[in-house]
Structure formats: C-alpha cells, structure tokens
Amino acid sequence: MSTNFRALSNEISGTLSQLRADIPDTMRGFGALSQAALREGALDRKTKELIAMAIGIAARCDACLAFHAEALVKLGCKRAEFEEMLAVSVYMGGGPSLMYAARALDAFEQCGGDHVRSEGAKAA
C-alpha cells in the first residue's frame, strides 16, 4: 500500500482550515500548545520533531507522519538522524512500529528527505 504523503498533508490541511472556522477556540488552543511544545529550549526544534515523528509511528497516524516529515525536511534532518529515530521507534514498539517506520521513511523521502542509504545499510 502506497500513500501520497504530500497529498495527504494538503488534504488534511484543508480540513483543518475548516475546523479553524468551526471550532476556533479549540484550534487556537491546540496551536498554542504546539508552539509551546516545539519552542527551542533544552532540546532543539529538530529533536522535538523527531520525538513527534516517533510518537506518530507509535500511534500509527499517517497524517502525523506527513506533517512531521515535512517539518523535519525543512529543519535539515539528515537521513542518518531519521533512521536512528526509526531504530528507537522499532525498539520500543516492535513489529507494528517497524511497519510504520517503513511508512515514515517513505513520507520523509516524499517530502524531499535524503534518499542516500546510510553507511550501515546493505544493498538488497
């Protein structure tokens, strides 16, 4: 099963725009929560986005994969950094997280993330 994560992001963004009109207080509150959680502090923004992606994998949320992949690419996340986050996600979540780790890598690449294999990857 292949998902077009860029199209999914665009589709969900449109629906979120409607929600901003329909439930503005809730959406403003969520926006403030997002800004506060992702603000630079002891952890940089990229690290926080990697954590968010790992939680998206654990929650099996395709839209989360799309949005956080876009953010990570914009933040200059390297494939090796992304793959290390995937390894921890698989360690903590087992087989189901492995399946979503593959989807997350697909989202990362579709959003413009580095396609170069890491040094540890073996050719198929």
C-alpha positions in Angstrom: 0.0 0.0 0.0 1.4 3.3 -1.1 0.4 6.6 0.4 1.0 10.0 -1.2 2.0 11.8 2.0 2.2 15.2 0.4 -1.3 14.9 -0.9 -2.5 13.7 2.5 -0.9 16.7 4.1 -2.6 19.0 1.7 -6.0 17.3 2.2 -5.8 17.3 6.0 -4.6 21.0 5.9 -7.8 21.9 4.1 -9.9 20.1 6.6 -8.0 21.7 9.5 -8.8 25.1 7.9 -12.5 24.3 8.1 -12.1 23.2 11.7 -10.4 26.6 12.5 -13.6 28.2 11.3 -15.9 25.8 13.1 -14.1 25.4 16.4 -11.8 28.4 16.7 -11.2 28.2 20.4 -10.1 24.6 20.3 -7.9 25.1 17.3 -6.3 28.3 18.8 -5.6 26.3 22.0 -4.1 23.4 20.0 -2.0 25.8 18.1 -0.7 27.4 21.3 0.1 24.0 22.7 2.0 23.1 19.5 4.0 26.3 19.6 4.9 25.9 23.3 5.9 22.3 22.9 8.1 22.9 19.9 9.7 26.1 21.1 13.5 25.9 21.3 14.7 25.2 24.8 16.9 22.5 26.3 16.0 20.5 23.2 16.2 22.0 19.7 13.3 22.0 17.4 14.6 19.2 15.2 14.9 16.9 18.2 11.4 17.7 19.2 10.1 17.0 15.7 12.0 13.6 15.8 10.2 12.8 19.0 6.9 13.8 17.5 7.6 11.6 14.5 8.4 8.7 16.8 5.1 9.2 18.6 3.3 9.4 15.2 4.8 6.0 14.3 3.7 4.5 17.7 0.2 5.9 17.2 0.1 4.7 13.6 -1.0 8.2 12.4 -0.4 8.7 8.7 -1.2 12.4 8.9 1.3 12.8 11.7 3.9 11.1 9.5 3.2 13.6 6.7 3.3 16.7 8.8 6.3 15.8 10.8 8.2 14.6 7.8 7.7 17.9 6.1 8.8 19.7 9.2 11.9 17.5 9.6 13.0 18.1 6.0 12.6 21.9 6.4 14.7 21.6 9.6 17.5 19.9 7.7 17.1 16.5 9.2 19.6 14.0 7.7 18.6 10.5 6.8 21.0 9.1 9.4 19.3 11.1 12.1 15.9 10.0 10.8 17.0 6.3 10.7 18.3 6.4 14.3 14.9 7.7 15.4 13.3 4.9 13.4 15.5 2.3 15.2 14.4 3.6 18.6 10.8 3.6 17.5 11.1 -0.1 16.4 12.9 -1.0 19.6 10.1 0.5 21.7 7.1 -0.6 19.5 8.1 -3.9 18.0 6.7 -5.2 14.7 3.8 -2.8 14.4 6.2 0.1 14.7 8.5 -1.5 12.2 5.7 -1.4 9.6 5.0 2.3 10.4 8.8 3.0 10.4 8.8 2.0 6.8 5.8 4.3 6.1 7.6 7.1 7.9 10.7 6.7 5.8 8.5 6.8 2.7 6.9 10.1 4.0 10.4 11.5 4.7 11.6 10.7 1.2 8.4 12.0 -0.5 8.8 15.3 1.4 12.3 15.7 0.0 14.4 14.0 2.7 17.7 12.5 1.8 17.4 9.3 -0.3 21.0 8.2 0.2 21.4 5.0 2.1 23.2 5.1 5.4 26.6 3.5 5.6 25.3 0.6 7.7 22.6 -0.3 5.1 23.3 -3.3 2.9 22.3 -3.5 -0.7 19.3 -5.7 -1.4 
